[in-house]
Amino acid sequence: MILLPLVWIMLTVSLCRTAGSSQILLQDSISVLYPKIPSTETLECDCGDITCDSVYWFRSISNQSKIQFLGRCNNADRVNYGAGVNEARFKFNKRGSSSFVLRIINVTEIDTGIYSCVVKEKSNMELWKAGTLLLPGVTPPTPPPKIKPKPPVKPVCSCSNEEISQDGCGSLVLWPLVGLITGLALALVCTLYYFSRLPKKCRHHFVKRR
């Protein structure tokens, strides 16, 4: 395959330059298409921010290391073909108000190459497009599988519901209640023991005084 910088150099040499013309080279990446054999493939050339007057189509032939001028189309759909171009298979048209299309009918393996376009306005300013690599009959590469993010792991408690109730809220109520009952029982035992040790007279006076 021809490297992209070499393609643009050869395109520059192949076009007739005027003294007052200006060029804009877009640094877009080359797109790749895998059309089936035989089928019809459509390539689009967008005018971008300029008002297009005409478009020039080129093809880089990798096995011959050369650039082929396919043809030219203007706003009135007037077409001029390059030397040796099959007019029945290559069709140029204007689409809408800001783009042109190239249709390749009955695509074969010999149509492999980079197809590029240059749009031109009346002021001779030109917009150079990166182009499209056409690989007829080639199986497109399989995209890598998408890696799904793992769901968050929820904490799992190994305790049963009974253990949770005993060690959880149940313990907050049970142990204070046990302590309270134990304290009351201890106070009652101490009081009874104290009165049981008093003499009968002291107990009688104590009751009478009360």
C-alpha positions as a Markdown table, in Angstrom:
| # | Residue | x | y | z |
|---|---|---|---|---|
| 1 | Met | 0.0 | 0.0 | 0.0 |
| 2 | Ile | 1.3 | 3.5 | -0.8 |
| 3 | Leu | 2.0 | 5.7 | 2.2 |
| 4 | Leu | -0.3 | 8.6 | 2.6 |
| 5 | Pro | 2.4 | 11.4 | 2.3 |
| 6 | Leu | 3.6 | 9.9 | -1.0 |
| 7 | Val | 0.0 | 9.8 | -2.2 |
| 8 | Trp | -0.4 | 13.5 | -1.6 |
| 9 | Ile | 2.9 | 14.4 | -3.3 |
| 10 | Met | 1.9 | 12.4 | -6.4 |
| 11 | Leu | -1.5 | 14.1 | -6.4 |
| 12 | Thr | 0.1 | 17.5 | -6.2 |
| 13 | Val | 2.3 | 16.7 | -9.2 |
| 14 | Ser | -0.6 | 15.3 | -11.2 |
| 15 | Leu | -2.8 | 18.4 | -10.8 |
| 16 | Cys | -2.2 | 21.6 | -12.8 |
| 17 | Arg | -1.5 | 24.4 | -10.3 |
| 18 | Thr | -2.4 | 28.1 | -10.8 |
| 19 | Ala | -0.4 | 30.9 | -9.3 |
| 20 | Gly | -3.3 | 32.2 | -7.2 |
| 21 | Ser | -4.6 | 28.9 | -5.9 |
| 22 | Ser | -4.5 | 27.8 | -2.2 |
| 23 | Gln | -4.7 | 24.3 | -0.8 |
| 24 | Ile | -6.0 | 22.9 | 2.5 |
| 25 | Leu | -4.9 | 19.4 | 3.4 |
| 26 | Leu | -7.1 | 17.8 | 6.0 |
| 27 | Gln | -5.3 | 15.5 | 8.4 |
| 28 | Asp | -8.1 | 13.0 | 8.8 |
| 29 | Ser | -7.5 | 9.3 | 9.1 |
| 30 | Ile | -8.2 | 7.0 | 6.2 |
| 31 | Ser | -11.4 | 5.0 | 6.5 |
| 32 | Val | -11.5 | 1.4 | 5.3 |
| 33 | Leu | -14.4 | -0.3 | 3.4 |
| 34 | Tyr | -14.8 | -4.1 | 2.7 |
| 35 | Pro | -17.3 | -4.3 | -0.2 |
| 36 | Lys | -18.4 | -7.7 | -1.5 |
| 37 | Ile | -17.7 | -8.9 | -5.0 |
| 38 | Pro | -19.7 | -8.0 | -7.1 |
| 39 | Ser | -21.5 | -5.1 | -5.5 |
| 40 | Thr | -21.9 | -1.3 | -5.8 |
| 41 | Glu | -19.9 | 0.9 | -3.5 |
| 42 | Thr | -20.6 | 4.6 | -2.9 |
| 43 | Leu | -18.0 | 7.0 | -1.7 |
| 44 | Glu | -18.9 | 10.5 | -0.5 |
| 45 | Cys | -16.8 | 13.7 | -0.6 |
| 46 | Asp | -18.1 | 16.4 | 1.7 |
| 47 | Cys | -17.3 | 20.0 | 0.9 |
| 48 | Gly | -17.0 | 21.0 | 4.5 |
| 49 | Asp | -17.0 | 24.8 | 5.2 |
| 50 | Ile | -16.4 | 25.9 | 1.6 |
| 51 | Thr | -18.8 | 26.4 | -1.3 |
| 52 | Cys | -17.9 | 23.7 | -3.7 |
| 53 | Asp | -17.7 | 24.3 | -7.5 |
| 54 | Ser | -16.3 | 21.0 | -8.6 |
| 55 | Val | -14.6 | 17.8 | -7.3 |
| 56 | Tyr | -11.7 | 15.8 | -8.6 |
| 57 | Trp | -11.5 | 12.0 | -7.9 |
| 58 | Phe | -8.2 | 10.0 | -7.7 |
| 59 | Arg | -7.2 | 6.5 | -7.0 |
| 60 | Ser | -3.9 | 5.1 | -5.8 |
| 61 | Ile | -3.1 | 1.7 | -7.2 |
| 62 | Ser | -0.9 | 0.0 | -4.7 |
| 63 | Asn | 0.4 | -2.9 | -6.9 |
| 64 | Gln | 1.5 | -0.4 | -9.6 |
| 65 | Ser | 2.6 | 2.5 | -7.2 |
| 66 | Lys | 0.9 | 5.2 | -9.2 |
| 67 | Ile | -2.0 | 7.6 | -9.0 |
| 68 | Gln | -4.9 | 7.5 | -11.5 |
| 69 | Phe | -7.1 | 10.5 | -12.2 |
| 70 | Leu | -10.7 | 9.1 | -12.3 |
| 71 | Gly | -12.6 | 12.1 | -13.3 |
| 72 | Arg | -14.2 | 15.5 | -12.4 |
| 73 | Cys | -17.7 | 16.6 | -11.6 |
| 74 | Asn | -19.1 | 20.1 | -11.1 |
| 75 | Asn | -22.2 | 21.6 | -9.6 |
| 76 | Ala | -24.1 | 21.2 | -12.9 |
| 77 | Asp | -23.3 | 17.4 | -12.9 |
| 78 | Arg | -21.0 | 17.8 | -15.9 |
| 79 | Val | -18.5 | 15.0 | -15.8 |
| 80 | Asn | -15.1 | 14.6 | -17.4 |
| 81 | Tyr | -13.4 | 11.2 | -17.2 |
| 82 | Gly | -9.7 | 10.5 | -17.0 |
| 83 | Ala | -7.8 | 8.4 | -19.5 |
| 84 | Gly | -8.6 | 4.7 | -19.5 |
| 85 | Val | -11.5 | 5.0 | -16.9 |
| 86 | Asn | -14.4 | 2.7 | -17.5 |
| 87 | Glu | -17.4 | 5.1 | -17.7 |
| 88 | Ala | -19.9 | 2.3 | -17.3 |
| 89 | Arg | -18.5 | 1.3 | -13.9 |
| 90 | Phe | -17.5 | 4.7 | -12.4 |
| 91 | Lys | -20.3 | 7.3 | -11.9 |
| 92 | Phe | -19.9 | 10.8 | -10.6 |
| 93 | Asn | -22.8 | 12.8 | -9.2 |
| 94 | Lys | -23.5 | 15.8 | -7.0 |
| 95 | Arg | -25.5 | 15.1 | -3.8 |
| 96 | Gly | -27.4 | 17.9 | -2.2 |
| 97 | Ser | -25.7 | 21.3 | -1.9 |
| 98 | Ser | -22.5 | 20.3 | -0.1 |
| 99 | Ser | -21.2 | 16.9 | -1.2 |
| 100 | Phe | -20.3 | 14.8 | -4.3 |
| 101 | Val | -20.4 | 11.0 | -4.6 |
| 102 | Leu | -18.5 | 8.4 | -6.6 |
| 103 | Arg | -20.3 | 5.1 | -7.4 |
| 104 | Ile | -18.3 | 2.0 | -8.4 |
| 105 | Ile | -20.5 | -0.6 | -10.0 |
| 106 | Asn | -19.7 | -4.3 | -10.0 |
| 107 | Val | -16.7 | -4.0 | -7.7 |
| 108 | Thr | -13.8 | -6.4 | -8.3 |
| 109 | Glu | -10.4 | -7.1 | -6.8 |
| 110 | Ile | -8.7 | -4.8 | -9.3 |
| 111 | Asp | -10.6 | -1.9 | -7.7 |
| 112 | Thr | -8.4 | -2.2 | -4.6 |
| 113 | Gly | -6.8 | 1.1 | -3.6 |
| 114 | Ile | -7.1 | 4.4 | -1.9 |
| 115 | Tyr | -9.8 | 6.7 | -3.3 |
| 116 | Ser | -9.4 | 10.4 | -2.6 |
| 117 | Cys | -11.1 | 13.6 | -3.6 |
| 118 | Val | -10.2 | 17.2 | -3.9 |
| 119 | Val | -13.1 | 19.8 | -3.8 |
| 120 | Lys | -12.5 | 23.2 | -5.3 |
| 121 | Glu | -14.4 | 26.4 | -5.1 |
| 122 | Lys | -14.6 | 29.3 | -7.6 |
| 123 | Ser | -11.8 | 31.2 | -5.8 |
| 124 | Asn | -9.4 | 28.3 | -6.6 |
| 125 | Met | -9.2 | 27.3 | -3.0 |
| 126 | Glu | -9.0 | 23.5 | -2.7 |
| 127 | Leu | -9.8 | 21.1 | 0.1 |
| 128 | Trp | -7.9 | 17.9 | 0.1 |
| 129 | Lys | -9.5 | 14.8 | 1.7 |
| 130 | Ala | -7.7 | 11.9 | 3.3 |
| 131 | Gly | -9.5 | 9.3 | 1.3 |
| 132 | Thr | -11.0 | 5.8 | 1.7 |
| 133 | Leu | -9.2 | 2.5 | 1.4 |
| 134 | Leu | -11.2 | 0.0 | -0.6 |
| 135 | Leu | -10.6 | -3.7 | 0.0 |
| 136 | Pro | -13.0 | -5.7 | -2.2 |
| 137 | Gly | -13.6 | -9.3 | -1.2 |
| 138 | Val | -11.5 | -9.0 | 2.0 |
| 139 | Thr | -13.1 | -10.2 | 5.3 |
| 140 | Pro | -13.2 | -7.4 | 7.8 |
| 141 | Pro | -11.3 | -8.0 | 11.0 |
| 142 | Thr | -13.3 | -9.2 | 14.0 |
| 143 | Pro | -13.6 | -6.5 | 16.6 |
| 144 | Pro | -12.3 | -7.4 | 20.1 |
| 145 | Pro | -15.0 | -8.5 | 22.5 |
| 146 | Lys | -16.4 | -5.9 | 24.8 |
| 147 | Ile | -15.4 | -6.4 | 28.4 |
| 148 | Lys | -18.4 | -6.0 | 30.6 |
| 149 | Pro | -17.6 | -4.4 | 34.0 |
| 150 | Lys | -18.0 | -6.7 | 36.9 |
| 151 | Pro | -21.0 | -6.0 | 39.2 |
| 152 | Pro | -20.1 | -4.8 | 42.7 |
| 153 | Val | -19.8 | -7.7 | 45.2 |
| 154 | Lys | -22.3 | -7.4 | 48.0 |
| 155 | Pro | -21.1 | -8.4 | 51.5 |
| 156 | Val | -22.5 | -11.8 | 52.5 |
| 157 | Cys | -23.2 | -12.5 | 56.2 |
| 158 | Ser | -22.5 | -16.1 | 57.3 |
| 159 | Cys | -24.7 | -15.8 | 60.3 |
| 160 | Ser | -28.2 | -17.2 | 60.4 |
| 161 | Asn | -31.2 | -15.0 | 61.2 |
| 162 | Glu | -31.5 | -16.5 | 64.7 |
| 163 | Glu | -27.8 | -15.7 | 65.5 |
| 164 | Ile | -28.3 | -12.1 | 64.2 |
| 165 | Ser | -31.4 | -11.6 | 66.4 |
| 166 | Gln | -29.6 | -13.0 | 69.5 |
| 167 | Asp | -26.3 | -11.1 | 68.9 |
| 168 | Gly | -28.0 | -8.0 | 67.5 |
| 169 | Cys | -31.0 | -6.2 | 68.8 |
| 170 | Gly | -32.0 | -9.0 | 71.2 |
| 171 | Ser | -28.7 | -8.6 | 73.2 |
| 172 | Leu | -29.3 | -4.9 | 73.6 |
| 173 | Val | -32.5 | -5.5 | 75.5 |
| 174 | Leu | -31.8 | -8.9 | 77.2 |
| 175 | Trp | -28.6 | -8.1 | 79.1 |
| 176 | Pro | -29.7 | -4.8 | 80.7 |
| 177 | Leu | -32.9 | -6.5 | 81.8 |
| 178 | Val | -30.9 | -9.4 | 83.4 |
| 179 | Gly | -28.7 | -6.9 | 85.2 |
| 180 | Leu | -31.7 | -5.0 | 86.6 |
| 181 | Ile | -33.4 | -8.2 | 87.9 |
| 182 | Thr | -30.2 | -9.4 | 89.4 |
| 183 | Gly | -29.7 | -6.0 | 91.2 |
| 184 | Leu | -33.3 | -6.0 | 92.6 |
| 185 | Ala | -32.9 | -9.6 | 93.8 |
| 186 | Leu | -29.6 | -8.8 | 95.5 |
| 187 | Ala | -31.1 | -5.8 | 97.3 |
| 188 | Leu | -34.1 | -7.8 | 98.4 |
| 189 | Val | -31.9 | -10.6 | 99.8 |
| 190 | Cys | -29.7 | -8.1 | 101.7 |
| 191 | Thr | -32.8 | -6.4 | 103.2 |
| 192 | Leu | -34.3 | -9.7 | 104.4 |
| 193 | Tyr | -31.0 | -10.8 | 105.8 |
| 194 | Tyr | -30.5 | -7.5 | 107.6 |
| 195 | Phe | -34.0 | -7.7 | 109.3 |
| 196 | Ser | -33.5 | -11.4 | 110.1 |
| 197 | Arg | -30.4 | -10.5 | 112.2 |
| 198 | Leu | -32.0 | -7.8 | 114.3 |
| 199 | Pro | -33.3 | -8.6 | 117.8 |
| 200 | Lys | -37.0 | -8.8 | 118.3 |
| 201 | Lys | -37.1 | -5.7 | 120.5 |
| 202 | Cys | -35.2 | -3.6 | 117.9 |
| 203 | Arg | -37.6 | -4.8 | 115.3 |
| 204 | His | -40.6 | -3.9 | 117.5 |
| 205 | His | -39.2 | -0.4 | 118.2 |
| 206 | Phe | -38.4 | 0.0 | 114.6 |
| 207 | Val | -41.9 | -0.9 | 113.5 |
| 208 | Lys | -43.5 | 1.2 | 116.3 |
| 209 | Arg | -41.4 | 4.2 | 115.4 |
| 210 | Arg | -42.5 | 4.0 | 111.8 |
